[in-house]
Amino acid sequence: MKFKIVYDKPQRIRFRCGAYAFDKEYEGAIYNLVTASPYVNSAQVSSANGGILVNYTKGSRSKIIDLVRAINVKALKKNEPSAEFGIQKIDSDFHDNLFTLVAKHYLSKMFLPAPIRTAITLYRSAKYIKKALKTLWNGKLTVDVLDGASVVACLCQRKFKTAATVMFMLRISGLLEEYTHARTKAVLTDSLAIKTDRVWLVTDDGDVLIPIEDLRVGDKIRVQTGKVIPVDGVVADGEATVNESSMTGEPLPVLKREGISVYAGTVIEEGSIVVTVRQLASNTKISKIIELIGNSEELKAGVQSRAEALADRIVPFSFIGFFATLIFTKNITRAVSLLMVDYSCAIKLSTPIAVISAVKEAADNDITIKGGKYLEAFANADTIVFDKTGTLTNAEPVLEKVVAFGDYTEDEVLRISACLEEHFPHSVANAVVIGAEKRGISHSEEHTEVEYVVAHGIATTLHGKRAIIGSKHFVVEDENVTVTKEQQNIIDEKSGSCSVLYLAIGGELSGALCISDPPRKEAKQAIDMLKKQGIKNVVMLTGDSYRAAKATAAMLGITDYKCQVLPEDKHRYVEEMKQNGQKVIMVGDGINDTPALAAANVSVAMNDASDIARETADITIKGSDLRALVRVRKLSKDLMKRINKNYRFIIAFNSALLLSGFMGVIQPSVSAFLHNASTMMICAKSMTPLTKKNDKDKALSLPEKAEQ
């Protein structure tokens, strides 16, 4: 490609290839080609003047020049540009559109004759008048009517310059709103999108590397260790362990064999598989999540809905002020000045922009919020309810002690228990299996097919006898196994604050396993920080024993806790809190937490939560650090502060403008300019991060060390 170097500074160079060097549809392909170089840090591509701006690594200038020179536009494919380039284009298009809009406005004022400017003003006014009339026809009196009336009032007075200024400011406000929404959606999408450009296609002649956009349903691709699975599909060949935490929240890798489904966005930890494509990247499960987030603005915060309703309710008062001023002052100019100012425009624009910007900021901190209303609920909450296992604890229990009864030894109790538990790799089962491995106890299957009883335990047949392992409730109450007072005293003495698994064989208690699940190292610190952020009540709900619950609560400074609760009990407790006037945050991770998550005012699931818990939760946190809850709390409260601050400014400033117009201090054109300029300013301010860069470490970032 031919070019001129128009800017050349260390690690930054701009090429000018000419206005017709390449078409707009090739911008993405050129961007992808340039940024694929390991020597390129970032790039910008524009077809308007054939410009290519490259930021490169030190000492790579000659390589960058050779790279651009080697570009052959005819050989490029019109492929879908990357998400990063899409965001860049949104920024570029906004700046171009804004510059064009401002330039046209002021150049027309400087060079076009008055009759032509008047004709243009009349032509543009038709859109606003038509929109106002349509709104009135539908029986509504909204800000669209006020905009149309403002334009009509100026035209009736033959103040075409003022009308042009009003429409100019309205167009800028609309452009700003569109830009904010588009960019926020793009950034949110990019934060979850799968960053895979090429895949290995399995063919009769061997594996071929192809662009992912060339992939079709039914094709077979090979995915190896460490790679992201880019599509939904079925394993056709091979075997691999797959980390599905991004999809299901399950931290442990899952074994995938022939015939088992795999999902886009999951990662192969070990092994290699051939996947038959079932859904392309645009229609995968993860794309559905992205679509949900992209529509998150539809889940409006209550304050946002109230703002929009208030904006429309205020409109009639603007007309009342107009007619009242006209009656008392007999001055049409003063009356029109009042018509140029309203509270509704700024309120209606700034509030949703502030909300969606906060959702975007949360996404930047690996926090997904399904709608603005959940941020508001989090800010207003006074109670937080934690599930214990897997939430306040690491869900990585440790086997502490083994108690044997009857003719069984401790090693035999542990061997049988591990043999049963290995079939269901949940956290407690893993503790038993790992405990056996550490003691050098091997186990082989001597039982029949095992049965998993949800939230209770495991049952099977061992040497012709029924063998069960699980909670005391399951073993004693459901299976009618007798635990003598002497046996229980021994268990209580050795277990301390540990949770206990009971093993029964042939209807008799054979042993017990004491399992401890220590709290997360940052849990106490997180709870203390939440209390400082205004959370008055901290509650823990657990299915564990009283002793285990009491010990955990004492370590974390929790005074209100419930033990041995079932899923329906958790739901009932949350409902009771709400009936008592408490505004509840529920934090959980398991299937059994789902009813409580659904019942809470706002629910949160951490990274290692189950799939259904993440689906139910209103807020999901990508990491596993509980102090991320403090981030959400601060972000949500700062959002409410910003919205209320915006309200106060809008009311004060526009009231001052109305008074100035009524007194005849300012003209309608000045009133319109100041009103719309303040609206743009408040909207631009609402787009900025709630947390300043120099405050991030103090406010939102997590401390390096947690309190033990």
C-alpha positions in Angstrom: 0.0 0.0 0.0 1.3 3.5 -0.9 1.4 6.1 1.8 2.9 9.2 3.2 4.2 9.5 6.8 2.5 12.6 8.2 3.5 12.1 11.8 6.6 10.4 13.1 7.5 10.4 16.8 9.1 7.7 18.9 6.7 4.7 19.2 3.9 6.6 17.3 3.5 7.0 13.6 0.7 8.1 11.3 0.4 6.9 7.7 -1.8 8.8 5.1 -2.8 6.5 2.2 -5.2 8.9 0.5 -9.0 9.3 0.6 -9.7 6.4 -1.8 -7.0 4.0 -0.7 -9.6 1.7 0.9 -13.4 1.6 1.5 -15.0 1.8 5.0 -15.9 -1.9 5.0 -12.2 -2.7 5.0 -11.4 -0.7 8.1 -12.0 -3.6 10.4 -9.9 -6.0 8.3 -6.9 -3.5 8.2 -7.3 -2.9 11.9 -7.2 -6.7 12.7 -4.2 -7.1 10.4 -2.2 -4.3 11.9 -3.0 -5.1 15.6 -2.2 -8.8 15.0 1.5 -7.8 14.9 3.4 -8.4 18.1 5.1 -5.0 17.7 1.8 -3.0 17.7 0.3 -1.8 21.0 -2.7 -0.1 19.5 -4.0 1.3 16.2 -6.6 3.6 14.6 -7.9 3.2 11.0 -10.0 5.7 9.0 -11.2 5.4 5.4 -12.1 9.1 5.3 -8.5 10.0 4.5 -6.9 6.6 4.3 -5.3 7.2 7.8 -3.6 4.5 9.8 -2.2 5.6 13.2 0.0 3.0 14.9 1.4 2.9 18.5 4.3 0.5 18.4 6.9 -1.1 20.7 10.3 0.6 21.0 12.7 -0.2 18.1 10.0 -1.5 15.8 9.6 1.5 13.5 11.0 -0.2 10.4 8.9 -3.3 11.0 5.7 -1.2 11.2 6.5 0.6 8.0 7.1 -2.8 6.2 3.8 -4.0 7.7 1.8 -1.1 6.3 3.6 -1.2 2.9 2.7 -4.9 2.6 -1.0 -4.4 3.0 -2.9 -5.4 -0.1 -6.5 -4.2 0.1 -7.6 -6.4 -2.8 -6.5 -9.5 -0.9 -8.3 -8.4 2.3 -11.5 -10.0 3.3 -14.5 -8.0 4.5 -14.7 -9.7 7.9 -16.4 -8.6 11.1 -14.2 -6.1 13.0 -13.1 -6.9 16.6 -15.1 -5.6 19.5 -12.2 -3.3 20.4 -12.3 -1.7 17.0 -16.1 -1.4 17.3 -15.7 0.6 20.5 -13.0 2.7 18.8 -15.4 3.4 15.9 -18.2 4.4 18.2 -15.8 7.0 19.8 -14.6 8.1 16.4 -18.0 8.4 14.9 -19.2 10.4 17.8 -16.4 12.9 17.6 -16.8 13.2 13.8 -20.6 13.7 14.1 -20.2 16.2 16.9 -17.5 18.1 14.9 -19.7 18.0 11.8 -22.8 19.2 13.7 -21.0 22.1 15.3 -19.1 23.1 12.1 -22.2 23.1 10.0 -24.1 25.2 12.5 -21.5 27.9 12.8 -20.3 27.9 9.2 -23.9 28.4 8.0 -24.3 31.3 10.4 -21.1 32.9 9.0 -21.4 32.3 5.3 -25.0 31.5 4.3 -27.4 34.3 3.4 -30.2 34.9 5.9 -33.0 33.6 3.6 -31.3 30.3 3.1 -30.6 30.0 6.8 -34.3 30.7 7.5 -35.3 28.0 5.0 -33.0 25.5 6.6 -34.4 26.4 10.0 -38.0 25.9 8.8 -37.1 22.6 7.2 -35.5 21.3 10.4 -38.3 22.5 12.6 -40.8 20.3 10.9 -39.3 17.2 12.6 -39.8 18.7 16.1 -43.3 20.0 15.3 -44.4 16.7 13.8 -43.1 14.8 16.8 -44.9 17.2 19.2 -48.2 16.9 17.3 -48.0 13.2 17.3 -47.4 13.1 21.0 -50.4 15.4 21.6 -52.5 13.2 19.3 -51.7 10.2 21.5 -53.0 12.2 24.5 -49.6 12.8 26.1 -47.9 16.0 27.3 -44.3 15.2 27.4 -41.0 16.9 26.8 -41.3 16.3 23.1 -44.3 18.7 23.1 -42.2 21.3 25.0 -39.4 21.0 22.5 -41.9 21.5 19.6 -43.6 24.4 21.4 -40.3 26.1 22.0 -39.4 25.9 18.3 -42.9 27.1 17.3 -42.8 30.0 19.7 -39.5 31.2 18.2 -40.8 30.9 14.7 -44.0 32.8 15.5 -41.8 35.7 16.7 -39.7 35.3 13.6 -36.7 34.7 15.8 -35.2 32.2 13.4 -31.7 32.4 15.0 -33.1 31.4 18.4 -35.1 28.5 16.9 -31.9 27.3 15.1 -30.0 27.5 18.4 -32.7 25.6 20.2 -32.7 22.8 17.6 -28.9 22.7 17.6 -28.7 22.1 21.3 -31.4 19.5 21.2 -29.5 17.6 18.4 -26.3 17.7 20.5 -28.1 16.4 23.5 -29.6 13.5 21.4 -26.2 12.7 19.9 -24.6 12.6 23.4 -27.3 10.2 24.7 -27.0 7.9 21.7 -23.2 7.8 22.1 -23.4 6.9 25.8 -25.8 4.1 25.3 -24.0 2.6 22.3 -20.6 2.8 23.9 -21.7 1.3 27.2 -23.4 -1.6 25.5 -20.3 -2.2 23.4 -18.0 -2.2 26.4 -20.3 -4.6 28.3 -20.4 -6.9 25.4 -16.7 -6.8 24.9 -16.1 -7.7 28.6 -17.9 -11.1 28.1 -17.3 -11.8 24.4 -15.1 -14.7 23.3 -11.8 -13.4 22.0 -11.1 -16.2 19.4 -10.3 -15.1 15.9 -9.2 -18.5 14.3 -9.9 -22.1 14.9 -8.5 -25.5 13.8 -10.9 -27.1 11.4 -10.7 -30.9 11.3 -10.6 -32.2 7.7 -9.8 -35.4 5.9 -6.4 -33.9 4.9 -5.6 -32.9 8.5 -6.3 -29.8 10.7 -6.6 -26.5 8.9 -6.4 -23.0 10.7 -9.4 -20.9 9.5 -11.1 -17.7 10.6 -13.9 -18.3 13.0 -16.4 -16.5 10.8 -15.9 -19.2 8.1 -17.1 -21.9 10.6 -20.4 -23.6 9.9 -22.8 -25.7 12.0 -21.8 -29.4 11.6 -18.1 -28.6 11.2 -15.6 -30.3 13.5 -12.9 -28.3 15.3 -10.0 -29.3 17.5 -9.5 -27.6 20.8 -6.4 -28.3 22.9 -5.1 -27.7 26.5 -5.4 -24.1 27.6 -7.7 -23.0 24.8 -11.2 -21.5 25.0 -13.9 -23.5 23.4 -15.4 -20.9 20.9 -18.7 -22.6 20.1 -21.5 -24.7 21.6 -21.1 -28.2 20.5 -20.8 -31.9 21.2 -17.5 -33.9 21.8 -17.0 -36.0 18.7 -13.6 -37.4 19.7 -11.1 -37.2 22.5 -11.3 -36.6 26.2 -10.5 -33.5 28.3 -11.2 -31.8 31.6 -13.0 -28.5 31.0 -13.3 -25.6 33.4 -16.9 -24.4 33.1 -16.8 -21.8 35.9 -17.6 -19.0 33.4 -20.8 -20.8 32.5 -21.9 -22.8 35.5 -19.9 -21.3 38.4 -18.5 -24.8 39.2 -14.8 -24.3 40.1 -13.8 -28.0 39.6 -13.0 -29.1 36.0 -15.6 -31.4 34.4 -14.6 -34.5 32.4 -15.8 -34.4 28.8 -16.0 -37.5 26.6 -17.6 -38.4 23.3 -21.2 -37.4 23.1 -21.1 -34.8 26.0 -22.0 -31.2 25.3 -19.5 -28.4 25.7 -20.2 -24.6 25.7 -18.5 -21.5 24.3 -16.4 -19.6 26.8 -15.3 -22.6 28.8 -11.6 -23.6 28.9 -9.8 -26.9 28.5 -7.5 -27.5 31.4 -6.1 -30.8 30.2 -6.5 -32.9 27.1 -7.6 -32.5 23.6 -11.1 -32.9 22.0 -12.8 -32.6 18.6 -16.0 -30.7 18.9 -18.9 -30.9 16.4 -20.3 -27.4 16.1 -23.9 -27.1 17.2 -24.2 -23.3 17.7 -22.0 -20.7 16.2 -20.6 -17.8 18.2 -23.5 -15.5 17.5 -26.0 -18.0 19.0 -24.2 -19.6 21.9 -25.3 -19.7 25.6 -22.7 -17.0 26.4 -24.1 -14.8 23.6 -27.5 -15.0 25.3 -25.9 -13.7 28.5 -24.3 -10.9 26.5 -27.7 -10.1 25.0 -29.3 -9.9 28.4 -26.6 -7.5 29.6 -27.0 -5.4 26.5 -30.7 -5.0 27.3 -29.9 -4.3 31.0 -30.9 -0.7 30.7 -34.5 -1.9 30.3 -34.4 -3.1 33.9 -34.5 0.5 35.1 -33.8 1.6 38.5 -36.8 2.9 40.4 -35.2 6.3 40.7 -34.7 6.2 36.9 -38.4 5.4 36.2 -39.5 8.1 38.7 -37.2 10.6 37.0 -38.7 9.9 33.6 -42.2 10.1 35.0 -41.3 13.3 36.9 -39.9 14.8 33.7 -43.2 14.3 31.9 -45.2 15.6 34.9 -43.2 18.8 35.0 -43.9 19.7 31.4 -47.4 21.2 32.0 -45.9 23.6 34.6 -43.6 25.0 31.9 -46.7 25.9 29.8 -48.4 27.3 32.9 -45.4 29.5 33.5 -45.4 30.6 29.9 -49.1 31.7 29.9 -48.8 33.2 33.4 -45.8 35.4 32.4 -47.6 36.4 29.2 -50.7 37.5 31.2 -48.9 39.4 33.9 -46.1 41.0 31.9 -47.7 41.3 28.5 -44.2 40.5 27.2 -44.0 37.7 24.7 -40.1 37.7 24.9 -40.1 37.0 28.6 -42.8 34.3 28.2 -40.8 32.6 25.5 -37.7 32.7 27.7 -39.6 30.6 30.2 -40.7 28.2 27.5 -37.0 27.7 26.6 -36.2 26.3 30.0 -37.5 23.1 31.6 -36.4 20.7 34.3 -37.5 17.6 32.5 -34.9 17.4 29.7 -31.9 17.3 32.0 -33.6 15.0 34.5 -34.7 12.6 31.8 -31.3 12.4 30.1 -28.9 12.5 33.0 -30.5 9.8 35.2 -30.4 6.9 32.7 -26.9 7.9 31.5 -25.7 7.9 35.1 -27.3 4.4 35.7 -25.9 2.8 32.6 -22.5 4.3 33.2 -22.5 2.8 36.7 -23.4 -0.6 35.2 -20.5 -0.2 32.8 -18.1 0.7 35.6 -19.2 -2.4 37.5 -18.5 -4.5 34.4 -15.0 -3.0 34.3 -14.5 -4.3 37.9 -15.7 -7.9 36.9 -19.2 -7.3 38.3 -22.2 -8.0 36.2 -25.4 -6.2 37.1 -28.6 -7.2 35.3 -30.2 -3.8 35.6 -30.1 -0.4 37.2 -32.9 -1.2 39.7 -30.6 -3.8 41.4 -27.9 -1.1 42.0 -30.6 1.0 43.7 -31.8 -1.9 45.8 -28.2 -2.6 46.9 -27.7 1.0 47.9 -30.9 1.1 49.9 -30.5 -2.3 51.6 -30.0 -2.5 55.4 -29.7 -6.2 55.8 -27.4 -8.8 54.1 -27.9 -12.5 54.4 -25.1 -15.0 53.7 -25.2 -18.6 53.0 -22.4 -20.3 55.0 -20.9 -23.1 53.0 -19.3 -22.0 49.8 -20.1 -18.3 50.4 -18.7 -17.4 53.8 -16.4 -20.4 53.6 -14.2 -21.6 50.7 -16.4 -24.6 50.1 -13.1 -26.5 50.5 -13.8 -28.5 53.7 -11.1 -30.5 55.4 -11.5 -33.9 57.1 -10.4 -33.4 60.7 -11.3 -36.7 62.5 -12.8 -40.1 61.9 -14.9 -41.9 64.6 -15.5 -45.6 64.3 -18.2 -47.7 66.0 -18.9 -51.4 66.2 -16.6 -53.8 64.5 -15.2 -51.1 62.1 -11.9 -49.3 62.4 -11.3 -45.7 61.5 -9.5 -46.7 58.3 -12.4 -48.9 57.3 -14.9 -46.1 58.0 -12.9 -43.7 55.9 -12.3 -46.2 53.1 -16.0 -47.0 52.7 -17.0 -43.3 53.0 -14.5 -42.3 50.3 -15.7 -45.0 48.1 -19.2 -43.7 48.3 -18.4 -40.0 48.2 -16.2 -40.1 45.1 -19.2 -40.5 42.9 -20.5 -37.1 43.8 -17.7 -34.5 43.7 -19.2 -31.8 45.8 -17.0 -30.0 48.4 -17.8 -32.2 51.4 -17.3 -35.4 49.3 -14.0 -34.1 48.1 -12.9 -33.5 51.7 -13.5 -37.2 52.4 -11.8 -38.5 49.3 -8.7 -36.2 49.8 -8.6 -37.2 53.5 -8.4 -40.8 52.5 -5.7 -40.1 50.0 -3.6 -38.2 52.6 -3.8 -41.2 55.0 -2.7 -43.6 52.2 -6.1 -45.4 52.2 -7.0 -46.8 48.8 -10.5 -47.9 48.0 -12.2 -50.0 45.4 -15.9 -50.2 44.5 -17.5 -53.1 46.4 -21.0 -51.6 46.3 -23.9 -51.5 43.9 -25.0 -48.3 42.1 -25.2 -45.3 44.4 -28.1 -43.0 44.9 -27.7 -39.3 45.7 -30.5 -37.8 47.9 -30.4 -34.0 47.4 -29.4 -32.0 50.5 -29.4 -35.3 52.5 -26.8 -37.9 51.6 -25.8 -41.0 49.6 -27.3 -44.5 49.7 -26.2 -47.8 48.2 -25.9 -51.6 48.9 -22.6 -52.9 50.3 -22.2 -56.7 50.6 -25.9 -57.1 50.7 -26.4 -54.5 53.3 -27.9 -51.0 52.9 -25.1 -48.4 53.4 -25.9 -44.7 53.8 -23.8 -41.6 54.5 -25.0 -38.1 55.1 -26.4 -35.7 57.7 -27.8 -36.8 61.0 -31.3 -35.8 59.8 -30.9 -38.2 56.9 -29.5 -41.1 58.8 -31.5 -40.9 62.0 -34.9 -39.4 60.9 -35.2 -40.5 57.3 -33.4 -43.9 57.5 -34.4 -44.6 61.2 -30.9 -45.5 62.3 -30.4 -45.4 66.0 -27.7 -43.3 67.5 -27.2 -44.0 71.2 -26.6 -41.3 73.7 -23.2 -42.7 74.4 -22.3 -42.6 70.6 -23.6 -39.1 70.3 -21.6 -37.9 73.3 -18.4 -39.4 71.7 -19.2 -37.7 68.4 -19.9 -34.3 70.1 -16.7 -34.5 72.1 -14.5 -35.2 69.1 -16.3 -33.1 66.5 -16.2 -29.8 68.4 -17.4 -27.2 65.9 -17.0 -29.5 62.9 -19.8 -30.7 60.7 -20.5 -34.4 61.0 -21.2 -37.0 58.4 -22.8 -40.2 59.7 -22.1 -43.6 58.1 -24.5 -46.4 58.7 -24.3 -50.0 57.4 -27.1 -52.5 57.8 -29.2 -50.1 59.8 -26.5 -49.5 62.5 -24.2 -46.6 63.0 -20.7 -47.5 61.8 -18.8 -44.3 62.1 -18.8 -40.5 61.8 -16.5 -38.1 59.9 -15.8 -34.7 61.3 -15.5 -32.0 58.6 -14.4 -28.5 59.1 -15.0 -25.7 56.7 -13.0 -22.6 57.8 -14.2 -19.1 56.7 -12.7 -17.3 53.8 -9.7 -15.3 55.0 -11.3 -12.1 53.8 -14.8 -12.8 55.1 -14.5 -10.9 58.5 -12.9 -8.0 56.8 -15.7 -7.9 54.2 -18.4 -8.0 56.8 -16.7 -5.2 58.9 -16.4 -3.0 55.7 -20.1 -3.6 54.9 -21.1 -2.5 58.4 -19.1 0.7 57.9 -21.0 1.2 54.6 -24.3 1.2 56.4 -25.4 -2.4 56.5 -27.1 -2.7 59.9 -27.9 -6.4 60.0 -25.7 -9.3 59.0 -27.4 -12.7 59.0 -26.0 -16.2 58.3 -28.2 -19.1 57.2 -26.7 -22.6 57.1 -27.7 -26.3 57.1 -24.8 -27.0 59.4 -25.1 -28.0 63.0 -25.5 -25.5 65.8 -21.9 -25.9 67.0 -20.5 -25.3 63.5 -22.7 -22.3 62.8 -21.9 -20.8 66.2 -18.2 -21.2 65.7 -18.2 -19.6 62.3 -20.4 -16.8 63.4 -18.2 -16.0 66.3 -15.1 -15.9 64.1 -16.8 -13.5 61.7 -18.6 -11.3 64.2 -22.1 -12.4 63.2 -24.6 -12.3 66.0 -27.7 -13.3 64.0 -27.6 -16.8 62.5 -29.8 -19.8 61.9 -28.6 -23.4 61.7 -29.9 -26.7 60.2 -32.1 -24.8 57.8 -33.6 -26.3 54.6 -34.0 -24.4 51.3 -37.6 -23.6 52.1 -36.5 -22.3 55.5 -34.0 -19.8 53.9 -36.8 -18.6 51.7 -39.1 -18.1 54.6 -36.5 -16.2 56.7 -35.9 -13.8 53.8 -39.6 -13.2 53.3 -40.1 -12.6 57.1 -37.3 -10.0 57.0 -38.9 -8.2 54.1 -42.3 -8.2 55.9 -40.6 -6.6 58.9 -39.5 -3.7 56.7 -35.9 -4.8 56.1 -34.4 -4.4 52.7 -32.5 -7.6 52.0 -29.4 -8.6 50.1 -29.1 -12.3 49.7 -25.6 -13.8 48.9 -25.6 -17.5 48.0 -23.9 -20.1 45.8 -25.9 -23.4 45.7 -29.1 -24.9 44.4 -30.5 -24.8 47.9 -30.0 -21.0 48.0 -32.1 -20.3 44.9 -35.5 -19.8 46.6 -33.9 -17.3 49.0 -32.1 -15.5 46.2 -35.3 -15.1 44.3 -37.1 -13.8 47.4 -34.6 -11.1 48.3 -34.8 -7.4 47.3 -31.5 -8.0 45.5 -29.4 -11.2 45.2 -25.7 -11.8 44.6 -23.9 -14.9 43.3 -20.1 -15.2 43.5 -17.9 -16.8 40.8 -18.0 -20.3 42.2 -21.8 -20.4 42.5 -23.9 -23.0 40.8 -25.4 -22.4 37.4 -28.9 -22.0 38.7 -27.8 -19.6 41.4 -26.0 -17.4 38.9 -29.1 -17.5 36.6 -31.3 -16.4 39.5 -29.0 -13.8 41.0 -29.4 -10.1 40.0 -25.7 -9.4 40.5 -22.8 -11.8 39.7 -19.3 -11.3 40.8 -16.6 -12.8 38.6 -14.1 -13.2 41.4 -14.5 -15.1 44.7 -13.4 -12.3 47.1 -16.3 -11.3 49.3 -14.8 -7.8 49.6 -16.2 -7.3 46.1 -19.5 -6.8 47.8 -18.1 -3.6 49.3 -17.3 -2.5 45.7 -21.0 -2.9 44.8 -22.2 -1.2 47.9 -19.9 1.9 47.4 -20.7 2.0 43.6 -24.4 1.9 44.2 -24.4 4.5 47.0 -22.2 6.8 44.9 -24.7 6.4 42.0 -27.6 7.5 44.2 -25.5 10.4 45.5 -24.7 11.4 41.9 -28.4 11.3 40.8 -29.5 13.3 43.8 -26.7 15.8 43.2 -27.8 16.1 39.6 -31.4 16.7 40.8 -30.3 19.6 43.0 -28.2 21.2 40.4 -30.9 20.9 37.7 -33.6 22.4 40.0 -31.3 25.2 41.2 -29.8 26.2 37.8 -33.0 26.0 35.8 -35.0 27.8 38.5 -32.4 30.6 38.2 -32.9 30.7 34.4 -36.7 30.8 34.8 -36.5 33.7 37.2 -34.0 35.5 34.9 -36.3 35.0 32.0 -39.4 36.3 33.9 -37.5 39.4 35.0 -36.3 40.0 31.5 -32.6 39.7 32.4 -31.8 37.2 29.6 -33.2 36.8 26.1 -34.8 33.5 24.9 -31.7 32.6 22.8 -29.4 33.0 25.8 -31.9 31.1 28.0 -32.0 28.2 25.5 -28.3 28.1 25.2 -27.6 28.1 28.9 -30.4 25.5 29.5 -29.1 23.1 26.8 -25.5 23.7 27.7 -26.2 22.8 31.3 -28.0 19.7 30.2 -25.1 18.6 28.1 -22.7 19.3 30.9 -24.7 17.3 33.5 -25.0 14.4 31.0 -21.2 14.5 30.3 -20.5 14.5 34.0 -22.9 11.5 34.5 -20.8 9.6 32.0 -17.6 9.9 34.1 -16.5 7.1 36.5 -18.0 7.3 39.9 -14.6 6.5 41.4 -11.8 8.8 40.6 -8.5 7.2 39.4 -6.6 8.4 42.4 -9.3 7.1 44.7 -9.7 3.6 43.2 -7.1 1.9 45.4 -8.7 3.4 48.5 -12.3 3.0 47.5 -13.0 0.1 45.1 -9.8 -1.9 44.9 -9.3 -4.7 47.4 -6.6 -4.7 50.0 -3.7 -7.1 49.2 -4.1 -8.9 52.5 -7.2 -10.0 54.3 -7.5 -10.2 58.0 -7.3 -13.7 59.4 
